[in-house]
Amino acid sequence: MLRTCITLDIDWNKRRYTAYIGLLFFLFMLDYFLTYLGVCYLEFGREANPFMVWLYEVPLIPGILFRVSMSLVLIRIMRIAYDEDRKTGTKLVMFGIFLNLLVLYNHIYWITIYIYLFV
């Protein structure tokens, strides 16, 4: 009787990288929503990036579409870097995650201040 063995050729590094990209996209969009909430609805704070101030002057849906397209371009650039050199591409994504976590910390800080002052 012939026994066959099914092997799955799974590239775990690529799967991990894809998970990092998903996390980066999530943090990128969370930044947009929290900034939009603070700038447009709570009127508490302002956009720190002078190039992105106009994004919060447009309605929510076009802003979301622009932010998604902008993030897809950045993710594509990171994917090209990953395909060229996996180590450098992974470091680039991890740096992006780190920066977005710093921004998220800033959002948590001002949300805490807002709740303390106004709620």
VENHU-V595288 format. One record per residue. N is the residue number from 1. PSI is psi in degrees with one decimal (NA if undefined). D_CENTER is the distance of its C-alpha to the mean C-alpha in whole Angstrom. Layout:
n=N psi=PSI d_center=D_CENTER
n=N psi=PSI d_center=D_CENTER
//
This chain:
n=1 psi=131.3 d_center=53
n=2 psi=125.0 d_center=50
n=3 psi=133.2 d_center=47
n=4 psi=148.5 d_center=44
n=5 psi=126.2 d_center=40
n=6 psi=121.8 d_center=37
n=7 psi=137.1 d_center=34
n=8 psi=121.4 d_center=31
n=9 psi=87.9 d_center=29
n=10 psi=126.8 d_center=26
n=11 psi=95.3 d_center=23
n=12 psi=-30.9 d_center=22
n=13 psi=-39.9 d_center=20
n=14 psi=-38.2 d_center=18
n=15 psi=-41.9 d_center=17
n=16 psi=-43.6 d_center=16
n=17 psi=-41.0 d_center=14
n=18 psi=-38.9 d_center=13
n=19 psi=-40.2 d_center=12
n=20 psi=-41.1 d_center=10
n=21 psi=-41.5 d_center=8
n=22 psi=-42.4 d_center=8
n=23 psi=-42.1 d_center=6
n=24 psi=-43.4 d_center=4
n=25 psi=-43.7 d_center=3
n=26 psi=-46.4 d_center=5
n=27 psi=-37.2 d_center=3
n=28 psi=-44.6 d_center=2
n=29 psi=-35.9 d_center=6
n=30 psi=-39.9 d_center=7
n=31 psi=-44.4 d_center=7
n=32 psi=-48.2 d_center=9
n=33 psi=-42.0 d_center=11
n=34 psi=-38.8 d_center=12
n=35 psi=-42.4 d_center=13
n=36 psi=-41.3 d_center=15
n=37 psi=-47.1 d_center=17
n=38 psi=-39.8 d_center=18
n=39 psi=-45.0 d_center=19
n=40 psi=-37.6 d_center=20
n=41 psi=-47.5 d_center=22
n=42 psi=-18.2 d_center=23
n=43 psi=45.1 d_center=23
n=44 psi=100.7 d_center=22
n=45 psi=-177.7 d_center=21
n=46 psi=166.6 d_center=19
n=47 psi=129.3 d_center=17
n=48 psi=-26.1 d_center=17
n=49 psi=112.8 d_center=16
n=50 psi=-22.4 d_center=19
n=51 psi=-16.3 d_center=18
n=52 psi=3.2 d_center=15
n=53 psi=-39.7 d_center=18
n=54 psi=-26.1 d_center=19
n=55 psi=-28.0 d_center=16
n=56 psi=3.2 d_center=17
n=57 psi=-11.2 d_center=21
n=58 psi=160.1 d_center=20
n=59 psi=165.0 d_center=20
n=60 psi=-48.2 d_center=18
n=61 psi=-49.5 d_center=18
n=62 psi=-33.2 d_center=18
n=63 psi=-40.9 d_center=15
n=64 psi=-45.1 d_center=13
n=65 psi=-41.5 d_center=14
n=66 psi=-42.9 d_center=14
n=67 psi=-39.8 d_center=10
n=68 psi=-44.9 d_center=10
n=69 psi=-37.6 d_center=12
n=70 psi=-40.9 d_center=11
n=71 psi=-35.3 d_center=7
n=72 psi=-36.4 d_center=10
n=73 psi=-45.1 d_center=12
n=74 psi=-40.3 d_center=10
n=75 psi=-38.7 d_center=9
n=76 psi=-42.0 d_center=13
n=77 psi=-41.7 d_center=14
n=78 psi=-34.2 d_center=12
n=79 psi=-39.2 d_center=14
n=80 psi=-43.1 d_center=17
n=81 psi=-38.2 d_center=17
n=82 psi=-40.7 d_center=17
n=83 psi=-31.5 d_center=20
n=84 psi=-47.4 d_center=22
n=85 psi=110.1 d_center=22
n=86 psi=-40.2 d_center=20
n=87 psi=-46.5 d_center=20
n=88 psi=-41.9 d_center=18
n=89 psi=-41.0 d_center=16
n=90 psi=-40.9 d_center=15
n=91 psi=-38.3 d_center=15
n=92 psi=-44.2 d_center=13
n=93 psi=-41.9 d_center=10
n=94 psi=-36.2 d_center=11
n=95 psi=-41.0 d_center=11
n=96 psi=-40.3 d_center=8
n=97 psi=-43.7 d_center=7
n=98 psi=-46.7 d_center=10
n=99 psi=-40.9 d_center=9
n=100 psi=-31.3 d_center=6
n=101 psi=-35.5 d_center=9
n=102 psi=-41.7 d_center=12
n=103 psi=-41.2 d_center=10
n=104 psi=-39.8 d_center=10
n=105 psi=-41.9 d_center=14
n=106 psi=-41.4 d_center=15
n=107 psi=-43.7 d_center=14
n=108 psi=-37.0 d_center=16
n=109 psi=-50.3 d_center=18
n=110 psi=-29.0 d_center=19
n=111 psi=-40.5 d_center=19
n=112 psi=-43.1 d_center=22
n=113 psi=-43.5 d_center=24
n=114 psi=-46.0 d_center=24
n=115 psi=-41.2 d_center=25
n=116 psi=-40.3 d_center=27
n=117 psi=-36.0 d_center=29
n=118 psi=-8.6 d_center=29
n=119 psi=NA d_center=29
//
